[in-house]
Amino acid sequence: MEHTTILLILAGCFGLFMAWGIGANDVANAMATSVGSKALTLKQAVIVAAIFEFAGAFLAGGQVTSTIRKGIIDANLLSGSPEILVYGMLAALLAAGLWLLIATRYGLPVSTTHSIVGAIVGFAAVGIGIEAVNWGKVSSIATSWVISPLLAGGLAYLLFRSVQKLILNTNKPMENAKRYVPIYIFLTGTMISLITMFKGLKHVGLDLSKNECYSISLFVGIFCAIIGDILIRNIKFKKEKNMGNLFLNVENVFGVLMIFSACAMAFAHGSNDVANAVGPVAAIVSIVSSGGEIAQKSLMPIWILLLGSVGIVTGLLMYGYKVIATVGSRITQLTPSRGFCCNLAAAITVVLASGIGIPISTTHTLVGAVLGVGFARGISALNLRIVGSIFLSWIITLPAGGIMAIVFFYFLLGIF
């Protein structure tokens, strides 16, 4: 293949741009509940996210990534003209990155997975042919848009209802918080551990059986619950002169939980979503460096993972505050107890979906969970205008990614 150096430099730049967009848009909404509920300040959330997203992306982000992203296109149709696939992947990265930048500019949380899927479908349908797209796969992704927010919303609703019934709406909320919160911590530790086992560690080459995953996760859950219990006993509570202080104390207990779940959400997100940026880059690098051979699996060089991890953290630091504001405070008012229910519901949904093998969007899941918690307090607790604009941006994501990818694809074809 000719122009190898230029193509590799472009792949690096576009991959970094896409990872930057993931950081600015997607990571921000993983952290939004913690900031919105005031469990963490914006500065603390950015530090936590930077550490755990980087760790998740770098340690568990995939040594071997399936080159052709999630089996959306049939690459065998391109064995004669590998350069088409290279231009297509470059166009897809640029298109998805640009769409994320536009959405973030308006503070709209959109799905990075759907942005890159839309972009790849767009270039494949036009550049290779409609038959090259695995439409069955695309339709299952589209179905997950509806299922994941509904599932997470329903779970968050039930979780928050249980918190109200067991703790907030009782005569002795403080005593009940100390009694029941370790159980919620156990649930959180177990779920997050399962996400890491199922989604993160399969890349590292630790082939654990399902039973091993479950038993390790249960152990992690019990360990977290014990630590949480010790932390709660050491919280300095304000004297309960009035109900306000009483509820403040209860929310402080949940604040401990929020920090647990924020770290975990960031790790799980980093390990899962860095692939949206580095997958296409690995595909390009593998084709270019093998002289045009299209492999179904390609090794993930460390520098690409590092590129993705750095891009994600930079995007969050530079521009993440916009989406954090939308999800954290503009949909509904969050407190630590509500924010915790959102995070746990989102985590459970991600675990269930990975178990069944549905490609899922962290964004849709988390926004669905925030809606569920708002709904548990009555429809008036939701800002329906913001909700409407978020839904609209979700619908536009696939076609927007696709159309931009087609434009960039022809542009790259023209240049080279």
QUIJODA-V182606 format. One record per helix or strand of 3 or more residues. SS is the DSSP state (alpha for helix, beta for strand). FROM is the first residue (numbers start at 1). LEN is the number of residues. If there is no record, write none. Layout:
ss,from,len
SS,FROM,LEN
SS,FROM,LEN
This chain:
ss,from,len
alpha,4,33
alpha,42,19
beta,64,3
alpha,69,3
alpha,75,4
alpha,82,24
alpha,112,16
alpha,130,3
alpha,135,34
alpha,173,28
alpha,210,24
alpha,243,47
beta,297,3
alpha,302,18
alpha,321,10
alpha,336,21
alpha,362,15
alpha,379,3
alpha,384,32
